[in-house]
């Protein structure tokens, strides 16, 4: 049974836990991410999904990596629109010492995200729960911009 569970894919979990438009949009998102190499860029994880957990917040989650070079206080010239920044800032997750992201005793990180300082953030500081079709479109846009931002930060570091 354990070997069979290990072979389960995100798509399997989605079909088991989601339905309707959310399932359709989630499957389309995963397909898009796979085709565009959206999960990682220049050795950094861009975002990841959780599809096998049901909480009071939702059933399908997209997290942007809390270890990204984008969370650099020294860099402010990110190639991102104010509209997209506001979209991200509306999804900031403050730490509540949950077991999902592994915060535990290392809870409450202070991060700078696109030049704006935030206190007491989760280790997964940006989360989209059960996005609708319009939000999925914005997340796809954010993924591409996120990769450009990683490029910009890494160029400064050279």
Protein Blocks (a to p, Z undefined) as FASTA:
>chain_A
ZZmmmmpcfklmmmmmggcjllmmmmmmmmmmmmnopmbgghiafbdcdfkbccfkbmbd
cdddfkbfklpfkbcbbcbdfklmmmmmmmcccdehiaklonmmmgoiaddeehiacehi
afblbccehiafklmmmmmmmmmmmmmmmmmmmmmmZZ
